[in-house]
Amino acid sequence: AVLGNHSEVLDLGRADRLYRPPQRKAIRLRDRRCRAQGCDHPAPWCETHHLKSWASGGKTDLANAITLCSWHHHRIHDPRYEHEVLPDGDLLIRRRRAA
């Protein structure tokens, strides 16, 4: 386990699906803002998102977490949109092209 201040567990693996308050605080401090490319909503206004979904075996760990504002968080779960992680760690979220 990775511990934060006051010996809070920060990496939960698959023990819990939801991020706990100490984890969300550490993620907000790391990310500072919504990590969607070009978005400047501050991290305290954001939600915590699993990069690899819990349903697909993703862990509730800091390395699998990213902050997204509500608008971008809804887009990332919308099948009409696709996303990719950019080299700087931001997410490029765009509407899928018609096939």
Number of C-alpha atoms within 10 A of each C-alpha: 10 11 12 13 9 7 9 14 15 23 21 18 15 13 9 13 16 17 21 15 11 17 23 22 15 15 23 23 12 13 17 16 21 28 24 25 15 10 13 12 17 16 23 15 13 22 19 23 20 20 17 13 14 16 9 7 10 16 24 26 22 20 11 17 23 26 29 28 23 15 12 20 19 11 18 22 12 11 9 12 14 16 15 12 14 11 7 8 13 19 22 15 17 13 13 11 8 5 3
